[in-house]
């Protein structure tokens, strides 16, 4: 999908920080892909092995009905969705990493 490819070349600051933490199996050997098409959507980060989607959200996602629909779709496909606010990623990457590890039962 060309749109997903374009999005990989223009990440937000939070997406870039999160990608630096996840890329190359740096987080306990888990393989993540970024800006990955999944069904009719594009997810920020996807770990197929753990059926885990991670989304980095800005203020535009507050109380978003479309995010609720997206999450429902992913859950119906057997995926879990973790959403982090951009400022949460930018200010406390360690806490974000710990939450991901707890969610995947790695720790």
Secondary structure as UniProt FT lines:
FT   HELIX           2..8
FT   HELIX           13..22
FT   HELIX           23..25
FT   TURN            26..29
FT   STRAND          33..38
FT   TURN            39..40
FT   STRAND          41..47
FT   TURN            48..51
FT   STRAND          52..57
FT   HELIX           59..61
FT   TURN            62..63
FT   HELIX           65..76
FT   TURN            77..78
FT   STRAND          80..85
FT   HELIX           86..91
FT   HELIX           93..103
FT   TURN            104..105
//
